Amino acid sequence: MDLTYRPRRLRSSHSIREILRETTLEPRHLLYPMFIEEGEGVKTPISAMPGIHRYSIDLAIEHAREAWNLGIKGVALFPAIPNDLKDKYGSESHNPQGLFARTIRAFKKALPELLLITDVALDPYSSDGHDGIVSETGEILNDETVEVLIKMALTQAAAGADIVAPSDMMDGRIGALRSALDEAGFERVMIMSYSTKYASAYYGPFRTALDSAPKMGDKKTYQINPASGYREALRESSLDEAEGADFLMVKPALAYLDVLRVVRDNTQLPVVAYNVSGEYAMVKAAAQAGYIDEKRIVLETLTSMRRAGADAILTYHALDAANWLKS
């Protein structure tokens, strides 16, 4: 064949492929979500997420130390709150002696260099299972919820959180949190906004892990319609950036890589992708059935998120991926 250009020449050996690779994936790009519960020496498996557990504070710290030693620089913490401490106002969310505040203090004492990302939303603490306060008529009350989120973020910051991560999707909460943190002297605490969060079916295993599913209705009045295009994603992201977010996020990641690319192309802020529980569970189920090569699928999937524009990826695969990348 008389060909001027043969693209395969640039794929002909491992060395040339590595020289020319456009996307890198390293342990430093990964953030590890962790579930915390009360007790000591407790490690509770989550049936819907094989390999993932809820940990008491002591074991959680040791598990996080393992992540740190693999090159993972940050963990995102989510508390499993007993039902008897839940109410419609999420009062336990800003208890300075509660599980979450005690966890943050213990982590910062044991692992001071590890970045702590803390969840700001009512659903783990709410008897209604929603990210906001539910009115008598079933409406999610925006402004009243933001007042509770402020208390929650201040409690977390006082305990030592490096990054507060509002996952609630209430309007105006980024500006309100930034102002409250700054006024309280927490100017160095960062805000990782769940700026583009969809009303997705991929969250099921997570809600099982924390028993945080809505007791009535759904989350469609505050999370974005999966059928919405880029305009709504960009509007949400640009508002949060203008209000003072330090990071933007697209959640879920895998089914929304197009949105991730558009957000990345329209901001100078770091962008995070959340490789969520349903995505993780599907890979684990297929791997356990012998249908796929788990290592190759996971690394390819995480690389696709980096290629789409993610600066960092929240993923339950983090420890496995870091081990594979190091080996």
N, C-alpha and C positions, 0 to 999 in steps of 0.2 A: 504493500500500500504506500502511495506517495503522500505522506502526511507531513506538513510543516511542524505541527505541534502535537506531541503525544503527552497528555496530562499524566498518564501512568508513570512517566519517568520520575515525577515528584512524589510518587508513593512507593517507589521500588525497594526501599529498605527501611528498617526500623529507624536508623539514624536520620535519614532525610525526613521521615515522617515526624520525628520528634523536633527536628530543627524548625520545621514549617508549621507545627501545630498552632492554631489560632487561639485555642481556649485551654486554660490550665485549671486543674482541680487539685487542691491541696487540703490537708487537714485544717489549715488556718481559715479556709473559706466556710467551714462547717460550724454550726451552732447546735447544741444538743438540748432538746426539750426534756425536762425531768418532772416526774410527779412525786409529790411529797405527802406523807400522811403522819398522823400521830403515832407515838410508840417508841420503842427502842429495840434494835435488832430485827426490825420488821421489813420484809421484802415480799410484797404481794404481787403475784403475776396478774397481768391484764389479759384476759382470755382472747379478746378481739385483736390484740397486738402482740403476737408471739415474740418473746425476747425482751419485752418492755415490762417494767414493774413500777409499782408505787413503793417508795422507800421511806423509812423513818429518817430523821435528820442525820443520825450517826452514819447509817449505811449510805445515805445519799451523798454525804461528803466524800466517803471513800470511793464511791462510783464516779463522782465528779473529778476526783484526783486522777483516776484512770484516764478520763477524757483529757484532762490537762496534760498528762504525760504523753499522750498520743499527738499532741499539737493542737488540740481544740481549745480555743481561747475564751469561749463563753458558753454558758448554759442558760436556758430559759426555764424558770421555775413555775410550776402550777400546783396549787394546794388542793388536796382532797379533804373537804370540811365535813365533819359529822353532821347529820341531818338536824340534830337537836340544837346546833348553833346557827342554823339558817333561819332567816326571816325575810319578809318581803322588801326590807330596806337594805339588806346586805350589811347589817351592823358589824358583823365579825370581821368584815374586810378591812377595817381601820382600827382593830384592836392591837395596841402596841405590844401586848403580851400574848397575842394569838399565834397560831402555828406558823403563819407566813413570816411575820416579823421575827420570830425566834429563829426560823430557818435562815433568813437573810443574815442575821447577826452571826450565827454559827458558821455559815459559809465564809463570810468576810474574815472572820478570825482564823479559820483553818486554811483558807485558800485566798489570800488577799489580792493576788494578781489576776485571778479568774474573774472575767466579766460576768456580772449577775444581771440578767434580764428578767424583770418581774412583771407578771400579768396584771393589768388594770382593767377589771370588768367585774360586774356583779354576779355573773352566772354561777361561779363556784360557791357563792355565799347566799344565793337567793333561794328562798323556798319556792319561788315560781320558776326557777331555772332560766330566767332571762338575763340579758346583759344590762337591763335597766329596770327601774321601778315600774311595776305594773299597776295601773289605776283600777278602780272598781269596775270600770267598763272594759278593761282589757287593753287599754292603750299603754304603750311604752312611753313614760314621761321623760322627755329629753333633758330639760334644764334641771329638774330635780335630781335626775341621775348624775349629771355632771357635778353637782355639789358633793355627792358621795364619792365620786371618782377622785375629786381633789383631796378629800380626806385620806383615801386609800393611797394615792401617790405620795402624799406627804409622809404617811406612816412608813411606807417602803423606803423612801429616800432617807428618812431619819435612821432606819435600821441599817442602811448601807448599800442600797441598790445603786448600781452604776447606770442602768438604763431602765426606765419605766416604759412599759409597752401597752398602751391602751388598745384593747382588742374589741371594744364595745360598739364602735361605729355611731356614737352619738354625735350630733352636730355641735361644733364649737368646742369640743373637749380639748383639743390640742392647745389652742390659745389660752383656755382657762387653766390648764395644767402648767403651761410654761410660765404664766404670770404668777401662779401660786407658788411654784417651786422657786422662782427667782426672788419673790418677796420674802420667802422663808430662809433664804441664804443657800439654796441648793442649785446655784447657777451651773454647777459642773455636772449635775445629773442630766443625762441625755434622754430624749424621747424617741422611741421607735414606734412610729404610728402604723397600726394595721390600717393603712389608708385606703386600700383597695381590697376589701374583703367581701366575698360573694356568699349568697345564701345557698350554700353548697350541700350536696348529699355526701360529700367526702369526709364530713366531720364526725360521723357516727361513732367510730371506736373511741375517739377522744372523749365524747360525752359519756360513754360507758365508763371510761377510766376515772372520771371525776363525778359521776352521777349528776351531771349538770344539764341534762336535756330539758327543754321547756316542758312544764307540766300542763300547759295549755297553749294553743296557737302555735305560731312559728316565728322566725326571726326576719321575715321578709319585709317588714316595715323599716328595718334599719340596716340590714345587709343588702348588698347589691344583687339585682336580678342577674342570674347567669347569662340570660339572653341579651343583656345590655352590652353595647359596644364600647368603643374607646372614649367617647365623650364623657360618659359618667365616670369612668375610671380616672380620666385626666382631671375632671372637675374636683373629685374627692382628693386626689393627690395634690393638686395645686393649692387647694384650700389649706390642707394640712401643712404644706411647705410654707405658705404665707403666715400661718399661725405659729410657726416655730418648731416644727418637727426636725429632728436630726437625721432620721432614717425614714424611708417610705417602705411599705411592704405590699406584696401581692400574695393573696391567699384565697384558694389553694394555688399551687404552682403548676403542676403538670398539665392540667386541662386549660390553663390560662397563660401559656407561654407567649402567646401573641400579645396579651395585655402587658405582661412583664416587659416585653421589648418596647412597647409604646411608652410605658411609664419611664423606662430607662432613657429613651431618646428625648424625653421632655423634662428632665430634671438634672441638676448637678449634685443632688443629694445621693448618698449611698442608698441602694435598693436591695431589699431582702426578699427572698422567696421562701414561702413556708411549704415544705414538702409534707403534706398533712397526713393524719392518721389513716384515712381511707386509702390513700395512695400506698402507704407503707403496708397496710394489711393485705392489699391485693397482691403485691409483690411477694410477701411472705407466704400467702396461700398457694400461689402458683409455684413457688420454689419448693415448698413442702410436698406438693403433688408431683414434683419432678418435671414440670412443664417448661421451666426456664432455668438458665444459669444465673443464680441470684447475684453473684459478684459482678458479672458483666452487665446485667440489667441495671443494678443499682448505680454503678459507676457511669454507665451511659446516661441514665436518667439525670443524675446530679450534674453531669457535664452539660446536658442540654439546658439546664437551668442557668448555669454559668454562661453558656453561649447566648442565651436569650437576654442576658444583661444583669444577672444577680451578682452583687458584690459578696453576699453571704447567703447561706442556705440553712434554715432551720429544718433539721431532719432527724427522725428517729433512727435512721441508718448511720448516724454520725460515727459511732464507735467502730462498727464494722467497716465502714468506708475508710476511716482513718487507718485502721489496721491494714486493709488491703493496699492503700496507697503507700504506706510505709514499707510494705513487703515487696 
